Amino acid sequence: MASFPEEPLNLSAADGFGYFPADINQTLQEGKYTIVRKLGWGPRSSTWLVEWEGGERAYWAVQIFTVSASKSAGTSLLPILQGPVYGITDSFPAIQDSFWVPSVHGEHLCLVMAHYGSPLSALLRHATSNGRAGLPIHTVQFTVLAVLRALEQLHKVNVMHSGVKLENLAFGSSTNEDEIVNLLSERRSEKAEIIGGFPAVRSQPLGNYMAEWDDPMHDIVHWFLQLAGFGHVQVPPYTPESEYNYSSAPETLLGNPTCGLSTDVWMLGSLAFELTTGKKLFTSTGPAFERLGEIRDVLHDNIPDTWRADPNVQALPDTDTSVQSLEESLRQVLTEYEAAAMRTRIPSARRRARGLKLSTRLEQRYSTAREDRPLHRRRKAALTISQIRNLNSDLLTQVHLPLINTSRINTHRGLGG
C-alpha cells in the first residue's frame, strides 16, 4: 500500500476520507483561483494558498474538505459561517467565497478565507528545543486571553467552536501582497511527489509573522492570534460528534454524552496546560470509562451524584494513586512564585465550584452578554464560567485557573496592536 507523507490521498469517502488531490499551479473554480502553496491539512480537509487575479492580485486560503466531510460541512457548517459568526471578530476567519470542486473521490466543498501565518505550535516546539518544558507563563496567559476573546464573541451568538486545540491556533499573516510574493520567491513551494498516482505535496505554512517563543510581554501584546479549525462548530441543539475528542471533556464521555459552550472552556483549560508543560493533561485513548477514571485521578476529584447512574460511570476502574496529579505536573515546570499562586488558587476555586450549579439559564445569559459590556467585566464573566464550567454537577472545576489569570496583561491594545 502507498505511504503518503501527509494526508492519505488514496483513501476514499467509503474509508471516511476522500482528500482532494491538489497540485501546485492547479486552478480551481474555472480558473478563478490558482494553487501556489500547501498550508496544512487535518482529519477532514487540506488548506491551500491560492492566487486570485480579479483586477489586482490577491492571496487567499482555500480549505478543501474531504468528500466524506463535505456533505455535513455544506449543510451544517457553511450556514453557520455565512450567518451568525460572519465578521463578528478578527480572531475568527470570515468566509469570502465557497464553491464545490470534483475529484476522483467525488465532490469537495471549498471555503475561501484569509490565510494564516505560522502555527502557535511552532513556537512551542522552539521553546522545548531550547530546553523549556513549555512556553513562558506570560505567553500562555496572553494566548488564553486571545482565545477567550474569540470564544466570547462566538458564545454571544450561541456558537460552540468545539476545536479549541493547539493545532487550531495560528498567527495572522501579512495582507501585503508584495511581502507574500517575496516570501514565496525566497521559499519556493515544494514540487509534488507522485505516490500511487496521486500528487503528494508537503505543507509549508506562511511563517512571515515575526514572533518568538521568548518574546517579552511588551512585544506579545502586539501578537495577532487567530482561532481557526472551525470544522466542528455547532449551534443549538449541541450534539457531540462520535469519535471526536473534545479534550476529554467529561460530559462527552458519558453513556448519554452532551456538550455545550462550557465544553469550549474545558478545552481551553486543557490547552493552557499543554502550552505550559508541553504535554497533554489527559493521555488515555481507552474506552470512555477509562478516560473518566483518568480525569478523576488527575484532578483528585469525585464523580458527582447526578452521574452515578450513568453506565460509563458505573464501569469506572478503581482509583489509581500512581497517576500524576494536575498540581504535581505543574509543580515540575512552574517557578516557586508561580507554584505558590497555584497552591492558593486551585483549592479555593474547587471549593467555590462545589457550591455552584451552572444552570442552562446562566450559560445562556453568558452567551448573550451585551456587546458593550466593559472588557474587564466580560473577562470576569468568562473566568467565572471557567470555574463552574460543568452544566450538570460540581465535578472537575476548571482546574487551570492559575494559568488563566489574565489580570496582569495589558489589554488596552487590540490583538493586532
C-alpha positions in Angstrom: 0.0 0.0 0.0 1.2 3.5 -0.8 2.7 5.5 2.1 2.0 9.3 2.0 4.0 11.9 3.9 0.8 13.7 5.0 -2.9 13.0 4.2 -3.7 9.6 2.7 -4.8 10.7 -0.8 -5.7 7.1 -1.8 -8.3 6.5 0.8 -11.9 7.1 -0.5 -15.0 8.6 1.0 -16.1 5.0 1.8 -13.0 4.8 4.0 -14.1 8.0 5.8 -11.7 10.3 3.8 -11.5 11.2 0.2 -9.0 14.1 0.2 -8.7 16.4 -2.8 -5.5 15.5 -4.7 -4.4 19.1 -5.4 -1.2 20.1 -7.1 0.8 23.3 -7.3 -0.3 25.6 -10.2 -3.7 23.8 -10.4 -6.6 26.1 -11.0 -10.0 26.0 -9.2 -13.4 27.3 -10.0 -12.9 27.7 -13.7 -9.5 29.4 -13.4 -10.6 31.9 -10.7 -8.0 30.6 -8.2 -4.5 29.2 -8.8 -2.9 27.0 -6.1 0.5 28.3 -5.2 1.3 26.5 -1.9 0.1 23.9 0.6 -0.5 25.4 4.0 -1.6 22.4 6.0 -4.0 19.5 6.5 -6.2 17.9 9.1 -8.5 14.9 9.5 -11.3 16.5 7.4 -9.6 18.8 5.0 -6.5 20.3 3.5 -5.7 24.0 3.1 -4.0 25.7 0.2 -2.7 29.2 -0.6 -4.3 30.4 -3.8 -3.7 33.4 -6.0 -6.7 35.4 -7.3 -6.2 37.9 -10.1 -9.5 39.7 -10.3 -8.4 43.1 -11.3 -5.5 43.0 -8.9 -3.5 40.2 -7.4 -4.7 38.8 -4.0 -3.9 35.8 -2.0 -6.4 33.7 -0.1 -6.5 30.4 1.7 -8.9 27.7 0.4 -9.9 24.9 2.8 -10.9 21.9 0.7 -12.9 19.3 2.7 -12.7 15.6 2.1 -15.6 14.0 0.3 -16.6 12.3 3.5 -16.8 15.6 5.4 -18.1 17.8 2.6 -21.8 16.9 2.8 -22.2 17.6 6.5 -20.0 20.7 6.2 -22.2 22.1 3.4 -25.4 21.5 5.3 -24.4 22.4 8.9 -21.1 24.3 8.9 -21.5 26.6 5.9 -24.8 28.2 7.1 -23.1 29.0 10.5 -20.0 30.5 8.9 -22.1 32.6 6.5 -24.6 33.5 9.1 -24.2 34.1 12.9 -20.4 34.2 13.0 -19.7 36.1 9.8 -17.4 39.1 10.6 -18.1 39.0 14.4 -14.4 39.1 15.4 -11.0 39.5 13.7 -9.9 36.5 15.8 -12.1 34.2 13.8 -11.9 33.8 10.0 -14.6 35.2 7.7 -15.6 33.2 4.7 -15.2 35.2 1.5 -16.4 32.6 -1.1 -17.5 29.0 -1.3 -17.8 26.5 -4.1 -17.6 22.8 -5.0 -14.9 21.0 -6.9 -14.8 17.4 -8.3 -12.1 14.8 -8.0 -11.7 11.1 -8.5 -13.2 10.6 -5.0 -16.3 12.8 -5.5 -17.4 16.4 -4.7 -15.5 18.6 -2.3 -16.7 21.7 -0.5 -14.2 24.6 -0.7 -14.2 27.6 1.6 -12.2 30.7 0.8 -10.9 32.9 3.6 -7.9 35.0 4.7 -4.7 33.0 5.0 -2.9 32.3 8.3 0.8 32.7 9.2 2.8 30.4 11.4 1.0 28.0 13.8 1.4 28.6 17.5 2.6 25.0 17.8 5.9 26.1 16.1 6.7 28.4 19.0 6.0 25.6 21.5 8.4 23.4 19.5 11.1 26.1 19.5 10.7 26.5 23.3 11.0 22.8 24.0 14.0 22.6 21.7 15.7 25.3 23.8 15.3 23.3 27.0 12.0 24.6 28.3 9.0 22.3 29.2 6.6 24.8 27.6 6.0 28.4 26.8 6.6 31.1 29.4 3.6 31.8 31.7 3.1 35.3 30.4 2.9 33.9 26.9 0.3 31.3 28.0 -1.7 34.0 29.7 -1.9 36.2 26.6 -2.8 33.2 24.5 -5.6 32.2 26.8 -6.9 35.8 26.8 -6.9 35.9 23.0 -8.9 32.6 22.8 -11.3 33.9 25.5 -12.0 37.0 23.4 -12.7 34.8 20.3 -14.9 32.5 22.4 -16.8 35.3 24.0 -17.9 36.6 20.6 -18.9 33.1 19.4 -20.7 32.3 22.6 -22.7 35.5 22.4 -24.4 34.1 19.3 -24.6 30.6 20.9 -21.9 29.1 18.6 -19.8 26.4 20.1 -16.3 26.2 18.5 -15.5 22.6 19.5 -11.9 22.9 18.4 -10.0 24.8 21.0 -6.8 23.0 20.5 -3.1 23.8 19.9 -3.3 22.8 16.2 -6.1 25.4 15.6 -4.2 28.5 16.8 -2.2 30.4 14.2 -0.8 33.9 13.8 -2.4 36.3 11.3 -0.5 36.5 8.1 0.6 39.6 6.2 -2.0 41.1 3.9 0.6 42.9 2.0 0.7 41.2 -1.4 4.3 42.3 -2.1 5.5 40.7 1.1 3.8 37.4 0.2 5.3 37.5 -3.3 8.8 38.0 -1.8 8.2 35.2 0.7 7.1 32.8 -2.0 10.2 33.6 -4.1 12.5 33.1 -1.1 11.0 29.8 -0.1 9.5 28.2 -3.2 6.7 25.7 -2.9 7.9 22.1 -3.0 7.0 20.1 -6.0 4.6 17.3 -5.7 5.9 13.7 -5.4 3.7 11.2 -7.3 2.8 8.4 -5.0 0.3 5.8 -6.1 -0.8 8.0 -8.9 -1.6 11.0 -6.6 0.4 14.3 -6.3 1.6 14.3 -2.7 2.5 17.9 -1.7 4.1 18.8 1.7 2.8 21.6 3.8 4.7 24.9 4.0 2.8 27.3 6.3 3.4 31.0 5.8 5.9 31.8 8.5 6.1 35.6 7.9 4.7 36.7 11.3 7.6 37.8 13.5 7.0 36.1 16.8 9.4 34.2 19.1 8.7 31.9 22.0 10.7 34.1 24.4 9.2 37.5 23.4 8.7 39.8 26.3 5.1 41.0 27.2 5.6 44.4 25.5 6.1 42.5 22.2 3.4 39.9 22.8 0.7 42.4 23.3 1.1 43.1 19.5 0.6 39.5 18.6 -2.4 38.7 16.4 -3.5 35.2 17.2 -6.5 33.6 15.4 -8.7 30.7 16.4 -9.0 28.5 13.3 -10.1 24.9 12.9 -13.8 25.7 12.7 -14.8 22.4 11.1 -16.7 21.2 14.1 -18.6 24.4 15.1 -22.2 23.9 16.3 -25.3 25.9 17.1 -28.1 24.6 19.5 -29.0 21.9 20.0 -25.4 20.9 20.7 -24.6 17.2 20.0 -21.2 15.7 20.5 -19.7 14.1 17.4 -18.8 10.4 17.8 -15.1 9.6 17.6 -14.2 13.2 18.1 -12.0 14.1 21.1 -13.2 17.2 23.0 -10.0 17.2 25.1 -11.7 14.5 27.3 -14.4 16.9 28.5 -16.3 14.5 30.9 -19.8 15.3 29.7 -18.8 14.0 26.3 -17.7 10.7 27.8 -20.9 9.7 29.5 -23.2 6.9 28.2 -25.6 9.7 27.2 -23.0 12.3 26.1 -23.6 16.0 25.9 -21.7 19.1 25.0 -22.1 22.9 25.1 -20.5 26.2 25.4 -18.8 25.2 28.6 -17.1 22.3 26.7 -15.1 25.0 24.8 -13.8 26.3 28.2 -12.8 22.9 29.3 -10.8 22.6 26.1 -9.2 26.0 26.7 -8.1 24.8 30.2 -6.5 21.7 28.6 -4.8 23.9 26.0 -3.4 26.1 28.8 -1.9 23.1 30.5 -0.3 21.9 27.2 1.2 25.3 26.4 2.7 25.4 29.9 4.1 21.9 30.2 4.5 20.8 26.6 2.3 17.7 27.4 -1.3 16.7 27.2 -3.1 16.7 30.5 -5.2 13.6 29.7 -3.5 10.9 27.6 -5.8 7.9 27.8 -7.1 6.6 24.5 -9.1 3.8 26.0 -12.8 3.5 26.3 -14.9 6.3 27.8 -15.0 4.8 31.3 -11.2 4.6 31.5 -10.9 8.2 30.3 -13.3 9.3 33.0 -11.2 7.4 35.5 -8.1 9.3 34.4 -9.8 12.6 34.8 -10.9 11.7 38.3 -7.3 10.6 39.2 -5.5 13.5 37.6 -7.8 16.1 39.2 -8.2 14.3 42.5 -12.0 14.9 42.5 -15.1 12.8 42.9 -17.8 11.8 40.4 -21.0 13.8 41.1 -24.0 12.0 42.4 -26.0 13.1 39.4 -23.8 11.0 37.2 -23.8 7.8 39.4 -26.4 6.0 37.3 -24.5 6.5 34.0 -23.2 3.2 32.7 -19.8 4.6 31.9 -19.5 6.0 35.5 -20.6 2.7 36.9 -17.8 1.0 35.0 -15.1 3.3 36.4 -11.9 1.4 37.4 -10.6 1.7 40.9 -8.7 4.9 41.8 -5.1 4.8 40.5 -3.0 6.6 43.1 0.1 6.3 40.8 -1.3 8.8 38.3 0.4 12.2 38.5 -2.0 14.9 39.6 -2.5 18.2 37.9 -0.7 20.0 40.8 2.3 17.7 40.6 2.6 18.1 36.8 2.5 21.9 37.1 4.9 22.0 40.1 7.6 20.4 37.9 7.6 23.3 35.4 6.5 26.4 37.3 8.7 28.7 39.3 8.3 28.8 43.0 6.4 32.1 42.7 4.0 30.6 40.1 3.7 27.3 42.1 2.7 29.3 45.2 -0.1 31.0 43.3 -1.3 27.7 42.0 -1.4 26.2 45.5 -3.5 29.2 46.6 -5.9 29.4 43.7 -6.7 25.8 42.8 -8.1 24.6 46.2 -10.2 27.8 46.6 -11.6 27.5 43.1 -12.6 23.9 43.7 -14.4 24.9 46.9 -16.3 27.6 45.1 -17.2 25.3 42.3 -18.6 22.6 44.6 -21.2 25.1 45.9 -22.3 26.2 42.5 -24.7 24.8 39.9 -24.4 26.1 36.4 -27.9 26.2 35.1 -28.8 26.4 31.4 -30.2 29.8 32.1 -26.8 31.0 33.4 -24.9 29.7 30.4 -27.5 31.3 28.1 -27.1 34.6 29.9 -23.3 34.4 29.4 -23.6 33.5 25.7 -25.9 36.5 25.1 -24.0 39.1 27.1 -24.3 42.6 25.8 -21.7 43.7 23.2 -20.9 47.0 25.0 -20.1 45.3 28.3 -16.8 46.7 29.7 -13.8 44.4 28.9 -12.9 43.8 32.5 -16.4 42.7 33.3 -16.6 40.5 30.2 -13.3 38.8 31.1 -14.5 38.2 34.7 -17.7 36.6 33.3 -15.7 34.3 31.1 -13.4 33.3 34.0 -16.5 32.6 36.2 -17.7 30.2 33.5 -14.4 28.5 33.6 -14.6 28.0 37.3 -18.1 26.5 37.3 -17.9 25.0 33.8 -19.9 21.8 34.2 -23.6 22.1 33.5 -24.7 19.1 35.4 -22.6 18.9 38.5 -19.9 20.2 40.8 -17.3 17.8 39.3 -14.0 18.9 37.8 -13.8 22.7 38.4 -11.9 24.4 35.7 -8.6 23.4 37.2 -6.2 25.5 35.1 -7.2 28.8 36.8 -3.6 29.8 37.8 -2.8 29.8 34.1 -5.9 31.7 33.1 -5.3 34.7 35.4 -5.1 37.5 32.9 -5.3 40.3 35.4 -1.7 41.4 34.7 -2.0 41.6 31.0 -2.0 45.0 29.4 -5.3 44.9 27.4 -5.5 48.5 26.2 -4.4 47.4 22.7 -6.2 45.2 20.2 -4.8 41.8 19.5 -3.2 43.1 16.4 -1.5 46.1 18.1 
